[in-house]
Structure formats: C-alpha cells, structure tokens
Amino acid sequence: MPNIHLTEPMQKYVQAQIESGAYANLSEVVRAGIRMLMEKDGARQFYALKADLEQAAAIAEEGDFAEFDARAFEPDAFNR
C-alpha cells in the first residue's frame, strides 16, 4: 500500500470531508479523486476525438476527399 503525503490544506479538506460524513476515510477520498481524474481523461479523449472529426469534416466539406468504394475495400462482404 503506497504512502500518501498531503499538504496541510489537503489534509484539512480530507478531514472535513470525513467529519461531514461524505467519506468514511482517506482511502474513499483518494478513490473518489482518482475516479474523477479517470472521468476527466475520458472527457479529454472524447473532446480530442471530436476535434479530429470536426477537422476531417471541414476538410471533406472543402472537397478534399476521395470517394470510398466499399466493394473494393471489402469485396467478400458483398458476396453473400
């Protein structure tokens, strides 16, 4: 189990969270913080993908694209 070193303001905040009943102990507070970071990273990935898609759409709208031939790409899919 790793040791966790918190600044004094962080220690006070965690203690207040525990005393308020929001969390039972330090481990719960740390897990909640890690879950939030994981969610934030997921959101960051989502917005990066969204930006990439918007850029691709803008390029396509300018006419800079090639027609996609599904039959040439995956001919076996059409032989059923």
Summary of the structure (lengths in Angstrom):
residues: 80
radius of gyration: 24.7
end to end distance: 56.4
largest distance: 68.4
contacts: 134
relative contact order: 0.06
helix: 71%
strand: 0%
